[in-house]
Amino acid sequence: MNEFVEQFLLESRDLVAQATDDLLALEEKPDDRDRLDGAFRAFHTLKGAAGIVDFAAMARTLHAAEDILATIRSSEGVIEPGVLNECLTCLDLTARWLDAMETNGETPATADAEADDMIARLTASLDTDEQGPIAPPASDWLDRLRVEPNAQSGGPCTALRYIPDQDAFFRGHDPMALIAALPNLLRVDLVLTDPATSLDTMNTFACALDIVALTGAAADDVRAALAGADGAVDIRELAAPRAIQPDSVRSKAISLLEAQLLVLRDASADGLTGRLASVGRTAINALICLDRQEAAAAVERAAATAQAVPSAAPLLEAIERALADGRPEQPNDTARSPSHAPRALRVDMNRIDALVKLTGELIVLKNAVGHAAKLSQESTDPAVLAGTLREQHALFDRLAKEMQAAVLRIRVLPLRSVFRRFPKLVREIAGSVGKTIRLVTEGEDTEADAAIVDALFEPLLHVLRNAIDHGIENPTRRAAAGKPSFGTVILRARRDADNVVIDIEDDGGGIDIARVRAVAAERTIASPETLTGMTDGEAANLIFAAGFSTAAAVTDLSGRGVGMDSVKAAVERLGGRVTLETRPGIGTAVALILPFSLMMTPVMTVEVAGQAFGLPLDNVLETTIVDRSRVIPIGSGQAVVLRDRTVPLIDLADMLDVRHSPLDQTHAKVVVLSVGTQIAGLEVDRLGERMDVLLKPMDGLLAGVNGIAGTTLLGDGRVLIVLDTEEMLR
């Protein structure tokens, strides 16, 4: 991809985001002329940019939207909800085209057909009462069948489009019966000839169908079968696609599995054994159809266990796990996540100038080091040479830190780039569950490392989904509780020392702790004794357990038990953690605490059994030396009292399973660590220095080893293993 197209993509994404912000603001204040003007200018500029790169389909689609906005501006009217929705859909389509261009380097092959459909929808949205029936777009209708015209395979294949006459019913013709009788019918797609038609305005005596179909028969056989058709017929002979299977096979198999869950949940004591056998066999066949043999075997084992008890719980859990592990996210705009990280960043020129200045200073230092090397060859007095090297090392240390800070300032992005994607998504999610949600965003200018900003979309989307679907009550319950009919979700970013904190707060009913405990016991996530000993706060955090869900039924939004678990995993992969606070009847607050940067990690080195290890400095509270007489045994472990607080004491050598004898028999060197709300002491042989390191994650055969955060190289060439203290102590 050339730089010209890259610049087009970068600017177009900014314009799409700007237009989306303006349109969403118009939803709250339809008479805001400044926002309307802003949206119009964004569409106009987008259209011009598309024309410059010869993207004709995008240009004419945006031109249609621009004309509608221009009409509203000139009439001094307000934008209607239907027009607003279609303009937002137009921006979604534009964003998908931009993604395709960035991925493939060229405009999408289906752009013309999608543009025709979008223009028809935009035209219909402006004034559906004055518009007559919209003619079907003249684009290639083969896209509706999802086949390639030149796909190569053996055997005949024919596609057809049939638009019956409006009076077909009065003439005694049944268009669907005619299509159903076609030889070797493979696929059918139906749409209305007028997409603006509603159930209230539909003329049930007129045939308003636009039918496309795919058959495995020769074109002549299809023509013969449709010889008596009353209406317009277009027949095209194709080479058969490599694989023609109904698109619904996978979705039907998944729906079948979901139906089995409902059968199990509704199963009464009477006939339970028969239901278990039936559900087990059906689920096994559905998984085999999905080519998931291991999951089918697991369900078969669970079915045998369930029938032996008898209890629905083992089979219910096995099917839920199979669904959670194998079902992809719903392919809709609400769940759409970025397919790739941005390849370009916009950087303040002052930051570039600072980097250039530091580069000049490094060149001066390089020449000074060369001069020192020359002095060493000339047998210069060692004391003079040592002083020169110390000065240059101090200068180099300062420049390295300034360079690190300068590069970090270039890599950071404001969280606005991810926050601005959520108003529209929250609007769509809330609409799908019959709720009205007001999203309040704060701290959009808070900056974080670009890698963190890019990875935040998915975990934030999961938390917002849960807040809308589970947290916010429906309007009836809110009214009964004396709350406004609309719910409020606050999405806030703030800087806290070396961390970036993102808060997601809702004013819903809070988490039902009793329900959480019951589900945890039912799914054996924790033993009854453990659940009894948990505080309400600890029980609430069980929602982050794998497979946990309190939803009564699986929906497109939630219920599979993979949302909050994936949030916790994603945040921990970024070196952060998740906290949760809930108050019954008031709401729930989730905080994502993330490092400001992923570039450098401050560590403290320690030594045990002759080996050096690194401890993340963020977890180190203090270092101390205690007399061994103060170390007291507690059960199978040890503890020490520090400042009137009993702290568990862990011998790092024992934890790493290395043989050694303490170097100091009378005193113990202890590193006091803080992990979450817990404090522990780690006994080591020697305390080392503090340093900033570029951490390299473990890969190859050592990838995923518990207790190791990564490795780095020391100045003498040795490999330093940096321990994951949180995982290690857990």
Secondary structure, 3 states (H helix, E strand, C coil): CCHHHHHHHHHHHHHHHHHHHHHHHHHHCCCCHHHHHHHHHHHHHHHHHHHHCCCHHHHHHHHHHHHHHHHHHHCCCCCCHHHHHHHHHHHHHHHHHHHHHHHHCCCCCCHHHHHHHHHHHHHHHHCCCCCCCCCCCCCCHHHHHCCCCCCCCCCEEEEEEEEECCCCCCCCCCHHHHHHCCCCEEEEEEEECCCCCCCCCCCCCCCCEEEEEEECCCHHHHHHHCCCCCEEEEEEEEECCCCCCCCHHHHHHHHHHHHHHHHHHCCCCCCHHHHHHHHHHHHHHHHHHCCCHHHHHHHHHHHHHHHHCCCCHHHHHHHHHHHHHHCCCCCCHHHCCCCCCCCCCCCCHHHHHHHHHHHHHHHHHHHHHHHHHHHHHCCCCHHHHHHHHHHHHHHHHHHHHHHHHHHHHHHEEECHHHHCCHHHHHHHHHHHCCCCEEEEEECCCCEEEHHHHHHCHHHHHHHHHHHHHHHCCCHHHHHHCCCCCCEEEEEEEEEECCEEEEEEEECCCCCCHHHHHHHHHHCCCCCHHHHHHCCHHHHHHHHHCCCCCCCCCCCCCCCCCCHHHHHHHHHHHCCCEEEEEEECCCEEEEEEEEECCCCCEEEEEEEECCEEEEEEHHHEEEEEEEEHHHEEEECCEEEEEECCEEEEEEEHHHHHCCCCCCCCCCEEEEEEEEECCEEEEEEECEEEEEEEECCECCCHHHCCCCCEEEEEECCCCCEEEEECHHHHHC
